[in-house]
């Protein structure tokens, strides 16, 4: 794959498309070599990624997590948690320090089937969206399964995670009957360099994700209002699509 050798389960690839749809084409690059930042055992296979408000990488892993933090301290956690890589520097070997971004046990994610995956962060509205690998039963009586998307409207994150939980999307209402969701993105792709629309793309107009009825920020097609007149069709060339790639 682009002649950079085998990719491990803890690595992340970036795909920069030239076209999407039925004729998808583009280029892969290695975004993160997990072993460079302490992801070096089978439990630390990456099963979801997102980015925080400062552009730092946020990941979930399949099992127990143990990697270098600040001041030579180790950061530890489990599959219901999220971890953020700060102070990272690109180069032949990428460096950075980890910290706990979301502590799932603080919101009663304690069962083996509540492995968190597919995170998506909306910092502007203090919302974190994610799925689980199986059945879940969390705070506030929230229950469901792997075809749901859960919304966490947070007051605090890290080691003192506190949020109001809600089921944002029920997969069974849309034909996802026990079909697990292992990746998601809501709203527009991130703005990046380039000015040539990608062939076969069709971006939504909405630039944030809000709960139903919230039309404060902008015309929001997800809330039912009409879109503005600006032509926003197409994704700019150079938009990267990030993904964990798993070798079996």
ChimeraX attribute file (.defattr): number of C-alpha atoms within 10 A of each C-alpha:
attribute: neighborCount
match mode: 1-to-1
recipient: residues
	/A:1	9
	/A:2	8
	/A:3	7
	/A:4	9
	/A:5	7
	/A:6	10
	/A:7	17
	/A:8	19
	/A:9	23
	/A:10	26
	/A:11	23
	/A:12	23
	/A:13	18
	/A:14	18
	/A:15	19
	/A:16	17
	/A:17	20
	/A:18	20
	/A:19	17
	/A:20	15
	/A:21	11
	/A:22	8
	/A:23	10
	/A:24	12
	/A:25	14
	/A:26	13
	/A:27	13
	/A:28	18
	/A:29	16
	/A:30	14
	/A:31	16
	/A:32	19
	/A:33	21
	/A:34	21
	/A:35	16
	/A:36	14
	/A:37	20
	/A:38	20
	/A:39	21
	/A:40	19
	/A:41	15
	/A:42	15
	/A:43	17
	/A:44	25
	/A:45	24
	/A:46	25
	/A:47	25
	/A:48	25
	/A:49	24
	/A:50	23
	/A:51	17
	/A:52	16
	/A:53	10
	/A:54	8
	/A:55	10
	/A:56	15
	/A:57	17
	/A:58	23
	/A:59	24
	/A:60	28
	/A:61	27
	/A:62	21
	/A:63	20
	/A:64	16
	/A:65	24
	/A:66	18
	/A:67	20
	/A:68	18
	/A:69	19
	/A:70	13
	/A:71	7
	/A:72	9
	/A:73	12
	/A:74	15
	/A:75	16
	/A:76	16
	/A:77	21
	/A:78	22
	/A:79	26
	/A:80	26
	/A:81	26
	/A:82	26
	/A:83	24
	/A:84	21
	/A:85	22
	/A:86	19
	/A:87	10
	/A:88	14
	/A:89	10
	/A:90	10
	/A:91	7
	/A:92	8
	/A:93	12
	/A:94	15
	/A:95	17
	/A:96	18
	/A:97	20
	/A:98	24
	/A:99	22
	/A:100	20
	/A:101	21
	/A:102	25
	/A:103	22
	/A:104	25
	/A:105	17
	/A:106	18
	/A:107	20
	/A:108	15
	/A:109	21
	/A:110	17
	/A:111	14
	/A:112	15
	/A:113	17
	/A:114	22
	/A:115	25
	/A:116	27
	/A:117	28
	/A:118	21
	/A:119	26
	/A:120	22
	/A:121	22
	/A:122	19
	/A:123	15
	/A:124	10
	/A:125	13
	/A:126	14
	/A:127	20
	/A:128	19
	/A:129	23
	/A:130	23
	/A:131	27
	/A:132	27
	/A:133	20
	/A:134	20
	/A:135	17
	/A:136	21
	/A:137	17
	/A:138	19
	/A:139	14
	/A:140	11
	/A:141	8
	/A:142	12
	/A:143	14
	/A:144	17
	/A:145	23
	/A:146	26
	/A:147	25
	/A:148	27
	/A:149	22
	/A:150	23
	/A:151	22
	/A:152	19
	/A:153	18
	/A:154	17
	/A:155	12
	/A:156	13
	/A:157	17
	/A:158	17
	/A:159	14
	/A:160	16
	/A:161	17
	/A:162	18
	/A:163	19
	/A:164	13
	/A:165	20
	/A:166	18
	/A:167	16
	/A:168	15
	/A:169	14
	/A:170	17
	/A:171	19
	/A:172	13
	/A:173	10
	/A:174	9
	/A:175	10
	/A:176	14
	/A:177	14
	/A:178	14
	/A:179	15
	/A:180	17
	/A:181	19
	/A:182	17
	/A:183	17
	/A:184	16
	/A:185	13
	/A:186	14
	/A:187	14
	/A:188	16
	/A:189	15
	/A:190	11
	/A:191	11
	/A:192	12
	/A:193	9
	/A:194	11
	/A:195	10
	/A:196	12
	/A:197	18
	/A:198	20
	/A:199	19
	/A:200	15
	/A:201	14
	/A:202	15
	/A:203	12
	/A:204	17
	/A:205	20
	/A:206	19
	/A:207	17
	/A:208	16
	/A:209	19
	/A:210	18
	/A:211	12
	/A:212	10
	/A:213	10
	/A:214	12
	/A:215	15
	/A:216	8
	/A:217	9
	/A:218	13
	/A:219	16
	/A:220	22
	/A:221	16
	/A:222	21
	/A:223	15
	/A:224	11
	/A:225	11
	/A:226	11
	/A:227	15
	/A:228	13
	/A:229	7
	/A:230	7
	/A:231	8
	/A:232	15
	/A:233	14
	/A:234	15
	/A:235	26
	/A:236	22
	/A:237	18
	/A:238	20
	/A:239	20
	/A:240	20
	/A:241	13
	/A:242	18
	/A:243	18
	/A:244	22
	/A:245	17
	/A:246	15
	/A:247	9
	/A:248	5
